[in-house]
Amino acid sequence: MEKKESPKPKFCDLTCEYAEWPKDKAMDGAGSCRTFQALHCRKIKRIVHKNGLCQA
């Protein structure tokens, strides 16, 4: 049976199955990427702006 992808969200946030906090440390110089609210998108394999338009 083929697995269907869930509908992609309009905005990137942690409700998306592909979104996760980045594992890199000190992305913004302060020791936490959460300062500028970035997420790692596993689908497109890059860092994206949290709450920005979905780029996948």
C-alpha positions, 0 to 999 in steps of 0.5 A: 500500500502506498503511503500518502503525504499529509497536506503541506502546511501553508506556513512552516511551523512545528506542526509540519511532519518535516519540521524540527529544531536545527541540530547545529549549535550557535547558528546565530552567535548566541548559542541558539537558533531559537533567537531568530526562530529557524527550523530545519525542514527535512523535506528540502534539507535546509534551514527555513524561517519558522512561521514563514511560507512553506518552501517545500 
